């Protein structure tokens, strides 16, 4: 390491994440305020009125979730977990062609 330089701490990373989260929150609030027109939503025979911004937000979250389920997105805490060979089925322990 170069003298006088230091690595970022976890606290610094948390503060950066908080700042980014606040910016995203402000952008979402602006999005909702600018898109308050009422629209009619029809879904499987149901019909109702909802604000345009809310409708688009629900559609985006639902689409992201549906895409994540299709790709089997793991929870971040579980993503780095590698099962031990003892818990894997016998056929999964061998790599063919290696």
Number of C-alpha atoms within 10 A of each C-alpha: 6 5 5 5 7 8 7 8 8 9 9 11 11 11 11 12 12 12 12 12 12 12 12 12 12 12 12 14 12 12 16 18 13 11 14 14 13 14 13 11 13 10 7 5 5 7 10 10 12 15 16 19 21 17 18 15 14 12 12 12 11 12 12 12 13 12 12 12 11 9 9 9 11 11 8 8 7 8 9 9 8 7 8 8 10 8 9 10 9 9 8 10 12 9 7 7 4 4
